[in-house]
Amino acid sequence: MVMEFLQYISILIELAIAILGILMILRKKVLGWSFLITFGIYVFYDFAKLNGLTINADILYFSFFIATLSALILAWRVYRKK
């Protein structure tokens, strides 16, 4: 019960980061796209898994892969920034 509650809190935090990504995009900051893609997909993935939504497993796995790739791109861009 407590762990499920923590999972919902994590989803809310992921949603907040995705919203911050949108705000960054509105300020013309390209890194915002990576935040939005990564954490937007994490919200979708975690919410679907937690609530047992009937979504094709291949779609969930592929979306998680895209989110992970987006996070790698984000990390690389931050690393290269001076």
Residue frames relative to the residue before (quaternion, step in Angstrom):
aa qw qx qy qz dx dy dz
M 1.0000 0.0000 0.0000 0.0000 0.00 0.00 0.00
V 0.6836 0.4650 -0.2854 0.4848 3.61 0.86 -0.93
M 0.6592 0.5105 -0.3146 0.4537 3.59 0.95 -0.84
E 0.6268 0.5175 -0.3411 0.4721 3.59 1.03 -0.70
F 0.6261 0.5301 -0.3279 0.4685 3.58 1.03 -0.78
L 0.6485 0.5107 -0.3114 0.4708 3.59 0.98 -0.85
Q 0.6206 0.5393 -0.3453 0.4525 3.58 1.06 -0.70
Y 0.6512 0.4980 -0.3148 0.4783 3.59 1.00 -0.79
I 0.6155 0.5243 -0.3402 0.4800 3.59 1.06 -0.72
S 0.6389 0.5226 -0.3232 0.4628 3.59 0.98 -0.82
I 0.6380 0.5172 -0.3276 0.4670 3.58 0.99 -0.80
L 0.6423 0.5131 -0.3236 0.4685 3.61 0.99 -0.75
I 0.6388 0.5074 -0.3209 0.4811 3.58 1.03 -0.76
E 0.6340 0.5161 -0.3252 0.4754 3.59 0.98 -0.82
L 0.6386 0.5225 -0.3166 0.4678 3.58 1.00 -0.82
A 0.6376 0.5236 -0.3244 0.4627 3.59 0.99 -0.83
I 0.6527 0.5005 -0.3172 0.4722 3.61 0.98 -0.81
A 0.6302 0.5220 -0.3341 0.4676 3.60 1.01 -0.77
I 0.6440 0.5097 -0.3148 0.4758 3.60 1.01 -0.80
L 0.6234 0.5169 -0.3349 0.4816 3.59 1.04 -0.73
G 0.5971 0.5541 -0.3518 0.4612 3.57 1.11 -0.66
I 0.6378 0.5127 -0.3192 0.4780 3.59 1.00 -0.82
L 0.6569 0.5080 -0.3112 0.4622 3.57 0.93 -0.87
M 0.6268 0.5219 -0.3323 0.4736 3.59 1.08 -0.71
I 0.6289 0.5316 -0.3304 0.4612 3.58 1.00 -0.82
L 0.6540 0.5192 -0.3091 0.4551 3.57 0.97 -0.85
R 0.6938 0.4199 -0.2604 0.5240 3.57 1.22 -0.47
K 0.5301 -0.6779 0.3678 0.3523 3.56 1.31 0.46
K 0.4481 0.6543 -0.4798 0.3753 3.59 1.08 0.69
V 0.4134 -0.7625 0.4501 0.2125 3.54 -0.41 1.30
L 0.5976 0.5858 -0.3695 0.4041 3.61 1.03 -0.68
G 0.5276 0.6503 -0.3991 0.3735 3.59 1.18 -0.45
W 0.6081 0.5671 -0.3527 0.4291 3.58 1.08 -0.71
S 0.6625 0.4961 -0.3136 0.4654 3.59 0.94 -0.81
F 0.6307 0.5145 -0.3340 0.4753 3.58 1.00 -0.76
L 0.6692 0.5058 -0.3023 0.4527 3.58 0.88 -0.95
I 0.6813 0.4830 -0.2987 0.4620 3.60 0.81 -0.95
T 0.6850 0.5021 -0.2935 0.4387 3.57 0.76 -1.06
F 0.7909 0.3516 -0.1936 0.4620 3.56 0.56 -1.13
G 0.5580 0.5703 -0.3942 0.4561 3.58 1.19 -0.39
I 0.6695 0.4728 -0.2894 0.4945 3.57 0.99 -0.86
Y 0.6155 0.5376 -0.3564 0.4528 3.61 0.99 -0.72
V 0.6262 0.5248 -0.3405 0.4653 3.60 0.98 -0.80
F 0.6659 0.5040 -0.2965 0.4632 3.57 0.85 -1.01
Y 0.6826 0.5045 -0.2795 0.4489 3.58 0.82 -1.06
D 0.7082 0.4641 -0.2690 0.4590 3.58 0.74 -1.05
F 0.6562 0.5082 -0.3142 0.4609 3.58 0.95 -0.86
A 0.6559 0.5119 -0.3093 0.4606 3.59 0.95 -0.87
K 0.6796 0.4845 -0.2905 0.4680 3.59 0.90 -0.91
L 0.6776 0.5098 -0.2951 0.4403 3.58 0.90 -0.93
N 0.7658 0.3638 -0.1873 0.4961 3.57 0.98 -0.81
G 0.4565 -0.7270 0.4244 0.2880 3.56 1.25 0.19
L 0.2056 0.7955 -0.5418 0.1773 3.56 1.05 0.73
T 0.4210 -0.7123 0.5033 0.2491 3.56 -1.01 0.78
I 0.2113 0.7391 -0.5915 0.2435 3.49 0.18 1.40
N 0.5854 -0.5945 0.4225 0.3541 3.53 -0.95 0.92
A 0.5060 -0.6772 0.4479 0.2910 3.57 -0.82 1.04
D 0.6134 0.5549 -0.3543 0.4362 3.60 1.03 -0.70
I 0.6309 0.5211 -0.3284 0.4717 3.59 1.04 -0.75
L 0.6555 0.5042 -0.3132 0.4670 3.59 0.95 -0.85
Y 0.6812 0.4867 -0.2976 0.4588 3.59 0.86 -0.91
F 0.6541 0.5069 -0.3116 0.4670 3.58 0.98 -0.85
S 0.6556 0.5033 -0.3189 0.4639 3.60 0.95 -0.84
F 0.6353 0.5140 -0.3319 0.4713 3.59 1.02 -0.74
F 0.6167 0.5375 -0.3358 0.4669 3.60 1.06 -0.74
I 0.6525 0.5052 -0.3105 0.4717 3.60 0.93 -0.90
A 0.6436 0.5183 -0.3240 0.4606 3.60 0.97 -0.82
T 0.6649 0.4993 -0.3011 0.4668 3.57 0.95 -0.86
L 0.6313 0.5196 -0.3188 0.4793 3.57 1.03 -0.79
S 0.6406 0.5202 -0.3132 0.4700 3.58 1.00 -0.83
A 0.6425 0.5132 -0.3194 0.4708 3.59 1.01 -0.78
L 0.6274 0.5262 -0.3315 0.4686 3.59 1.04 -0.75
I 0.6460 0.5091 -0.3126 0.4752 3.59 0.96 -0.85
L 0.6349 0.5282 -0.3182 0.4655 3.57 0.99 -0.85
A 0.6682 0.4955 -0.3034 0.4647 3.59 0.86 -0.96
W 0.6475 0.5183 -0.3191 0.4586 3.59 0.97 -0.85
R 0.6642 0.5020 -0.3093 0.4594 3.61 0.94 -0.87
V 0.6482 0.5004 -0.3172 0.4783 3.58 0.98 -0.79
Y 0.6367 0.5370 -0.3180 0.4530 3.58 0.97 -0.86
R 0.7199 0.4561 -0.2468 0.4613 3.59 0.90 -0.94
K 0.5567 0.6186 -0.3938 0.3902 3.59 1.19 -0.46
K 0.2817 -0.7761 0.5437 0.1507 3.56 -0.96 0.89
